[in-house]
């Protein structure tokens, strides 16, 4: 009885236009969640490309997860739901695309299964390989719009198996350009922003998302903040929420890789940049894109507690933000 009342309360709480809060963390997937009624962003994944547990991992952070996978550990992705215009979009096509689309569809009033478009940041495995599920071996989709930068578009067109998705019209590539706005719907405009990263096969972008009422910055991958030709502090000042690269906590996290070959802003470096800002600015930040070794994945860790005490947010799957 208590569980039933809780479910009814949660459905009413999420579904009412006038009472929707800026952030809602949805309960476990077995509960019946009604579609959202206001333009919203939903976190669909928070983990670095290779997932968690990661292949071959023999560290203590992985030992239990092979036997009992954590359903909250999906590779990084965001969803956009626009109920006013019956639209839903996916940012990143991760290897967990199937289960992430299920969450997106639970929250969207649309009757169709696939999104109205997918936006890609770059050609590293966690950010585009979910496109494989749109091919003939899986859904055999028809003309799903895929928004790509020029090098990313060429990569998909010129290399199998992705080129087959293009030739079979499973996907329809739509060119986007640095700093040029893309109108997805009456409530959503997205602007790609070039950032420095390991661009072996494509350029890398973050996205500036303009919702009906709020602005969002999404940069899941960047080498270092100081390598960017823009100020991350200024970029933060211009938005309401910011999802920022937090792959590694510090330089001591890996003992089997040369971390100079996989540069990212360590969380401790980001804190050095943001700690002097007022709480109102720090609270905009949602750290995301965690390597499986990152201690902030453990809510009992000192690293996690340190971030929370300083006013930062740690992105969690199924969190909904009204934008």
Secondary structure, DSSP 8 states (H G I E B T S, - for coil): -HHHHHHHHHHHHHH-TTT--SEEE---TTS-----SS-EEEEEE-B-TT-SS-TT--STTTHHHHHS--TT--BSEEEEEEGGGTEEEEE---TTHHHHHHHHHHH-----SS-S-EE---SSHHHHGGGGGGSTTTT--S-EEEEE-HHHHHHHHHSTTHHHHHHTTSEEEEE--TT-EEE-SSS-EEEEEE-----SSS--EEEEEE-SS-EEEEE---S-GGGSSS-HHHHHHT-SEEEEE-S-SSTTS-SSS-GGGS----HHHHHHHHTTS-HHHHTTEEEE-B-TT-GGGSTTSHHHHHHHHTT-EE--TTEEEE-
